[in-house]
Amino acid sequence: MLAIGELVSRSNLDWTMVRFMAPKDTPYVGKVKVGYGDVKMSFNISREDIDAFMVEQITNIQYIRSMPIIGS
């Protein structure tokens, strides 16, 4: 994983690497907390919320060339 991260981060691409810790098979909530280790959050997050956040990143430039951590 580290090698992949290094390859992507050194590329000329617009990239976002979304990090999450404990995906759960729970329903979509729609409240995702985003941070870089500086935001208090639960690491439990539904797979549906992860999916929605990642799809949103296709058109969102806020996290380009960064690795946000998401949770609930």
N, C-alpha and C positions, 0 to 999 in steps of 0.2 A: 504494500500500500504506500509506503514512503517513497519508493522508487517511482511509482505512478504519479504521485503528487508532485514530485520534483520535475518529472518530464512535462507534465501539464503546466506547472507554474513557470517553467522556462520557455514555454512556447509563445508564439505571437498571437495565439487565439484569445478571444474573449471567453473566459471560463469562470465558473463558480463551482466550488466544491462544498456541497452541503454536508455537514457533519451532524450525526445524531447517535444517541447511545442505546436507547432501549425501546425499539419499535414494538408496538402492541397491536393485537387484532381487536381493536376497539373502534367504535363509530367515530366518524368525522366530527370534530368540535369546532374547527375554524378559528381557534385562538392559539397561534404559534408564537412563542417567545424566541427572539433572535439575539444572539450575543457572540462574544469572542472570549468567553471565560469571565466576563465582567457583569453578566446578568444572572440573577438568581432565578433558577428554573428547575422544574422536575425533568429528569431525563426521559421519563416515560412519555411517549408520543404515539398517537395512532398512525398506522401506515397510511391511512387516507389523508391525514394532515400533512405527512411527509410528501405524499404524492402531489397534493394541491400546491404546497410551497414550491416544490421543484418545477412544476409546470408553469407556475407564475414567473419563475426566473427566466423563462424563454424571452419574455418581453421586458423584464425589469432590469434596469442597469445599476441599481443600487449596490448590488453585491458582486459586480464584475471584478475579476482578479482578486477574490478574497475567499475565505473559508469559514463562513458563518456556522455557528452551532445552533441547532434548533431543539426546542423542547416545549413542554407545556407549563 
